[in-house]
Amino acid sequence: MKLRIDHPFWVRVSIALLLPVMLPIAPLLAQPALPLIKANSTQVRIKDGYVVREGIWTVSPQLKPDTYTALEPFTNKTITFYTDVDSIAFSVKPGHRYAFNILLQGKDTCLTQIVVGNVPNGLATSGQSELPLNTEQLAMDFVVFRDYLKHEHPGLYRYRAKEKIDKLLDSCLLSIDRPLASSEFAKKILFSISHIQDAHTGTTFTGALVRRYQDSTKLFPIDLYFAGDKAFIVCSNSGQIEVGSELLSINNRSITAIRQDLFSYLPSDGSIQTKKIHTVNNGAFPFLYKWIIGHGDSLTIDYKPRDKHVRSATIGAELVKNFTCTFDRRASTGKLVDLSFPQPNVALMTITTFDESRLSNAKLDFRAFLQGSFAEINRTKPATLILDLRNNAGGLDEYGALLFSYLAKGPFNYFTTVESTHKKSTVAENHLLNRQLAQELSFKGKVYILINGLSFSTTADFCAITKSNGRAQFVGEETGGGYYGNSSGQLLKIELPHSKLNVLIPRFNYVNAVKPAIYPDRGTIPDYEIIPTVDDLLRKRDVQLQYCLDLIQKK
């Protein structure tokens, strides 16, 4: 879906002058009918389409005419001249020129004209998207992106003050000072999104980047596992690097600095880091490293094998199709939902998604699953329930509230407010704003919930409600979604006009009905933080589940 902006805000950006478009300029005869504006100062500000240009134009009475050449792209747009006391605007078209007079200090008449070039032949070729875009096109795209955020994003200032967000966006805009390819311009968009700190805001660019790199780009052929501030090698394409070694640097840059650089382009809610860690751990590192930092056909690394001295090696970059690493880091039964009894008196319920489409495609009825599972739990009467919500990226809000109704000991609130930038939802429009009732079969025993950085969106909301109501203890890692709520719901998809980048903006701001937490910009923090080591990963030990089972046994 392509959307357009009707009344974009101005952008204050200084842009280098373009080479003049060579159009024949015949002398303009003075005509009484020419429009006239007044000026006391020779300094003039020009708004050319979306772009405001300051410090590039002075009134020059000696030039007959004084010609302003419009910025590319040559399209229908409005160009406005602002003097210190007056202004004049023209709706311009490609291939036309527009004349007017500026009366300077009440005595000097300055004949001025605006020249708009023709669209060059062959500009719209099939390879245009790969060609660099000029600074004016990029600035226009960024303004469209910025203005849609300000008009449509309901949680733009959830984690950071308006002044800081506005300064961030202005700084990114001012950094557009040279032509860039769309893939380079995308960095500015993703950097902005990352620092807005809303993980539901995004682009479709990263998926396109992966597809492009898979076919023709040589990448870093080592599979990494990040744990805390360290990175470990879990698979090497050549096999020459010992598995389990700690990677210290790539091309003389520390892994800590590389991690910081990559994280600056990854979205998250607030200050949460766990979702970013899981992103680089699940195969994104070679693509992100090539795109954000870049490298040639070979890379130099420093690494430290177990209990040995630091070593160096030169690694050749490889096409993805030639990667021999097939390390699978996710242990999974393949079931989207499951109920089992791993040890006496303990039930284990695994829910990997609340997504209605995925469940429907697997021919699963989520409501029926919960009803049947809790009926079985009620029949067998285990003392403890473990709920595994790791890697559950969310889905239908109603499913999160429904699941909690099977744990609640009485009526409860789920959301306090749901609103867009245009209106606030009512109870009639969203029943989760109403008081919710506990199920007759609700479980009354002890509950432990397994979470990690991919426990996101609806899952994070459910965890926050459960934590706030004191209904469970949490084991694992901080959730990838915020404790107080998120911006999600319907997504607005816009296509930036020149770079053709697609940006996704959530439409609704959700506020969870929770008690205050220590950190306003974090997720649900586990009572027992358990981060798998590289050895746990290599040996496929589920230490988070095992810790939970051992904890239950001890108690």
N, C-alpha and C positions, 0 to 999 in steps of 0.2 A: 504494500500500500504506500503510495507516494502522497505526502502531505506538503502543503505549502504554508508559508507564514504570511499573514496579511499585512501586519504592521510591525516589522522588525525594529528592535531598538538600534540606536546608533552604536557604532563601534569606534572608539578613539584609538586609531593606530596610524603610525607614521610609516608610509610605504615608499620605497624608492621609485623615482620617476621611470616610466617606461620609455623605450625609444619611440620617438614620434611616429605615428602612422603616416605614411607618405601619401597624402591626398593633395590634389591640386587646390591651391588657395588663391582665389581671385580677389582682387581688392574689393573690400566692401564699401559701397557708397554710403555716405552718411544719409540716414533716412529719419525724418522727424518721427516716424511711427515706431522707431526702435524703442523697446522698453528701457527704462533708466532707473538705476538705483544710486543712492548717495553713499559716500564714504569720507571719513575724516582721516583714517589711517590707510596706509598702503597695504597692510596685512589683510589677507582674505582667507577664510576657511571654506573648504569645498567638501560637500557631501556627495560622493559619487556612488550611487546605488546604496549598498550597505555601508560603504567605507567612508569614514570622515578623514580628510587629509588636512593636516595643519602644518604650517611652516614651509609649504612648498610653493606658495603663490603670492606674488606682490603685484599691485596695480602699477602698470608701466605706461604712462601717457605717450611716450615716444614711439611705442609700437603701434602700427596701424595695419591690421588689428593685432591685439594681444590674444594669442590663441591658446586655449586649454584643450588638450587631447584627452578624451575620455579613457578610463581604464578598461582593459579587457576584463571579462568577456564582453564583446560588443552585442548587447542585448537591449531590449526595451527596458528602460529604467528611468529614475528621476535623478537629475543633477541640480544641486542647489549651491549658489554662491552666497556666503555670509560676510558682509562687511561689519565694521564695528557699530554701524547704526541702521543697517538695512539688509534686505535679502531678496533673492529672486530664484525661482525654481522653473525647470524645464522638464517636460516629459519627452525624453529623447528616444530616437530609433537609430539602428545601424545605418551608416551611409549618409547621414544628414549632418547639417551644421546649424548653429543657433547663435544669432547676434544680439547684443544689447550694449548699452552704454553704462559706464560707471562715472559719476560726477565726483571728482576728488577735490575735497576742501572747497566746494562751491565754485571752482573756477576751471579746472582741467577736466575735459571730457575724454574718457578712455574707451575707445572702441574695442569691444571684447567679443570673442566668439568661442563657442564650444564645438569641437569637431568629434564626431563619433565614427570610427572606422567601420569598414565592411567586415563581415565574418569571412576569414580566409577560406579559400576553396580547399576541400579535402580535410577540414579540421575534424569532422566527426567520422573518423575511420575506426575500423574494428579494434585497432590497437591503442586507441586513445587513452583507455583507462590505465595503461602502463606508462604513459608519458608523464613527465613532471607537470604539475599544475602550478600556475603562477601564484604569486603571493596574494593577489587580489581575490582570486577564486578561492584559495584556501581560507582567507579571512572571512569571506562571505559564508562559506560552509561552517566555519566555527561560530559565527554569529547566529546562524540558524540553529545549530546545536545548543548554544548558550541560551537563546531565547525560548526554545522549547522546554529546556530544563526549568527556567524561571516561571514559565506559564503553566506547565503541566505536571512537574514533579512534586508530589505532595509531601515528600520527606526530604527535600533538598537540604534543609537546615536542621535535620534531626540530630546530627552528631557534631556539626561544626557551625559556628555563628555565621550569620549572613555576611558580615563584613569579611570574614576569612574566605568564604566560598566565592564571593564576588571578586576578591583580590586574586584568588587562585585562577579564576576564569579569565580575568583581565591579563594576568601575567602570561598565561598560555597563549592568549590571542596576540599579545605583543611579541611573543617569541617567534611568530611566523614572519620571518624576515628574508626568506629565500624560496625559490620554487622547490616543491617536494613531490615525490610520487605518492599515490594514495596510501601505500603501505607505510610510508614514513609519516604522513599526516595522521594516520590512525594512531600512532604513538601518542600524539598530543590529546586525542580524544580519550584514549584508554588511561593515560596519566591523569586526566581530569576526573574521569569516572572513579579511578582508584582513590583519589583524594577527597572525593565527595563522601566516600565511605558508605555506599549503598550497594549491596551485592546483587540486587535484582536489576540494577541499571547496567546495561551492557551493549555489545554490538555483535553482529554476526561475522565480523571480520576474522576473528581467531579461527573459526571453522574453515573459512576460505583460505586462510594462511596455511593451515595444516594440509589441506588438499593440494595447494600449490607446491609446498615444500616436499610433499611425499613423492611427487612425480619427477622433480628435476633439481633438487637442491641437496647438497651434501651437508650432513649434520653431525654433531658430536655423538659418537656411537657408543656411549657408555650410559647404562641405566643407573640412576642415583636414587638413594633414599635419604631424605632430609629428616633428621631427628634433632630438635632443638636448633642450636646454631651450627651443627655439624652436618656433613654430607658423607655418605658411604657408598662405595661401589658394590652394586648387587649383581651386575652383569657387564662384561666387557666384550665388545664385538670380536676383538682379536684373541681374547683369552689370555693376553699377556699380563694383565693386571690382576693381582690376587683379589678374589671376591671377599668382601668384608673390609677392605682397606678404606681408610679415611682419605677422602679427596681434600687436599689443602688449597690448591689453586689451579686455575686454568689461564694459560698465557700470562703468567706472572700477576694475576689478579686474584686476591684471596676469595675463598668460597663465601666468606661472610659478606664481602662487598658485592659479589655477584648476586647473592640471595637478596640483598637489600635493593639492588637495581631491579631485579625481576619483580619483586613484590610491589614496587612502585607503579607497576602497570597491571596489577591484578586486583579485582574488586573484592570487597569484604564489607560486612556490616561493622561500623565503628572501628575499633582497634583490634578486632579479632584477627589472629594470625593463623589459626588452625586450618581454615578453609584454603588459604593460600598455600600452606604446606602440602595439603593433600592434592592440590592442583599440580604442583611441580613433581610430586611423588607418583602421580598416575600417568606419566608419559609425556607431560607437556614440556619438560625441561629442554630437550634438544631443540624444539621449535622456538621456544621463548628465547633461549640463549642466542640462537642464530639471528632472530629478528631484532632483539633489543640491543644486544652487545655486538654480535657479528664475529665472524672468524673466516679464515681461509681454508685451504684444503688440508692443512695439518694444524694440530694444536699441541702445545706443550703443557704437561700437567706435573704437579708435585703431589705425591701421595705417600701415605704411611701405612704399610702393611701391619698386621697385628704383631705387636711386640717387636717391631723392627725399626730401623732407621728410615728417615725420609728418603724417598727416591724420586727420580724424574723420569719422564718418558715422553716420547713424541707419538701422538695418535693421529692416524689419518682419518679425515672426515669421510663419511659414507652416505650413499643414498639410502633412504629408508627401506627400500625393497631389498637391500643387501644387509640389513641389520640381522644378525643371528641371535640377538638377545630375545628370549621369549619368556622372561621371568614374569610369572603371574603372582602379583602381590595380594590379590583379594581371594580369601578363602570363602567360598559360597556354596550353598546346597543347590543353588539354581532356582529355589522357590522364592516367590515374592513375599509370601506370608506363610508362617508355619507355627505349629505348637508341638512341643516335645517335653519330655520329663527326663533331664540329664542325670539326675540323681534323686534318691528318695526324698519326698516332701518338697521338691522344687519343680516348678513349672517354668519353661523357657518359651516365651512368645517372641518370634522374629517378624518384624514388619519392615521391609526394605523400601516401601514406597506408599505414599498416600495418593498417588497419581491415578485419577479415575480411568484415564485412557489405557495406561499400562495394565491396570487390574482387569479392565474390561476385555482387552485383547488377550489376556491370559485366561479369560472366562472365569474370573473370580468375582464373587459378590462380597465386598468388604464387610457390609453390615451382617450378612449371614455368617461370615467367618468369625467375627467378634462374638456374635450371639452363640454360635456353636462352641467356640473355644472357651468362653466363660461359663457356659453350661457344663462343659467337661471339667473345668477347674472347680466349679461348685460341687460337682459330683465326687471328684477325687480328693478335694480339700487339701491341697498342698499348703504348707505354712508360708511359703515364699514364692513370689513371682519375679522372674527376671524378664525384663522387656528390652529386647535388642533393637535399637533404632539407629545403629551405626550405618553410615552410607545412605540414609534415607533423606533424600533431597527435598521432600515435601510433596505437596499436591493440594487436595481439596481441604479447605479450612474445616468443613463440617466433619471430616473424618478424624481430625485431631481432637475436636471437642467431643465427638462420639466416643473415642477411645478413653478420654479422661472420665467420661460419665461411668465407665466400668471400673474406675479406681476411686472415684469420689465417695466420700462418706455422707454427703448431703448436697443440697443445692449449691450451685457455684456460678460465678460470672466468668466469661471467657474473654470477650473484647469489651473495652470501655468506649472506644470510638472507632469509627471507620469513616474516612472522608477523603475526597479528592480536593483539588485546588478550587473546584467550582461549587461543591456542596457536601454537606454532612449526611451520612446515611442514617436512616431511621430504623427502628426496630422492625417495622413492616418490610423494609427493604433488606435487612440482614438480621435473621432471627438469633444469630450468635451474640447480638447486643443485649438480648433478653436473658433473664435468669434461666440457667440450665438445671435440669434435674438429673440426679444420680439414677443409675439403672437398678432394678430390683436384684439383679445378679452381680452387682458390683463386688469386687474383691476387697476383702477387709484386712488381709494379711500384710506381711512385709513386702515391699516392692523395691527392687533395684533396677536402674535403667542404664544400659550401655550406650554411650554417646561418643561421637568424634567430630572432626571438623566438617564432615559431609552431612551431619545432622542439621538440616537447614530448612528455612521457610516454615511451612506448617509444622514440621517436626520440632523446630526450635521454639515455636509458639507453645506447642503442647508441653515441651520440657519446662518452659518458663512457668506455665500454669501449675504444673505438677510440683515444681520446686517451691513456688510461692505458697502453695497449699500444704506444704510439708508432707506430701504423700509418697515421696520416694527419696532414695539416696542414689547418687549418680557416680558411675565408674567409667573411666576412660579419659577423654579429652574434651575441652571446651567446645560447645556447639558452634557450628559455622554461622548461625543466625543470632540476631540480637535478643536479649532477654526482654526488653520492653516492647518489642514488636518489630514490624518491618514495613517497607513500602513494596507492595506487590499487587496481586489481583490482575486485572486486564493490563496487557502491555500495549503501549502506543509505539508503533514502529514507524520511524521516519527515515527517508532517504535523503542524505545531503546532496544538494543539486549538482555539484561538480565532481567531488571525489567518489560519489555513489556509495559511500559508506552507509550502512543501515545501523541506526541507533535504537535501542529498546529502552523505553521509559515506563516505569510502573505507574498505574493510575490512582491507586488507593493507599492511604497511610493507615496502618492498623496499630492500635495501642492495646497491649495486653492488660488484662485485669490482674495485675501482680503487685505484690508488696515491694517497697523500695529495696534495691540491691546496693552493694558497696560501690560497684563500678557502673556508671551510666552508659558506657560505650562497649560493653562486653556481652558475651553470650551467657548461657547457663554453665557455670564453672563446676566441674565434678567435685564431689566430696573426696573421692579417691582418684587422683590423677595417675593414670597408668599409660606410659608411652612405650610402645614396643621398641626394643633394641634392634640393631641390624641382625643380630643372631636370631632373635625371635622371628624376624621376617623371613630370613633364609630357611629356617627350620619349620616355618609355617605353624608357629605356636600362637594360639589365641590367648595371649597373656591377660587380656582384659576380662574375657569370660572366665578364665581359670582363676584369676584373682577374686572375682565375684563369688565363684563357687566355694573357694577356700574361705572367704570371709563369712559366708553363710554357715559353713561347717564349724568354724571357730565359735560363732555366736549361738 
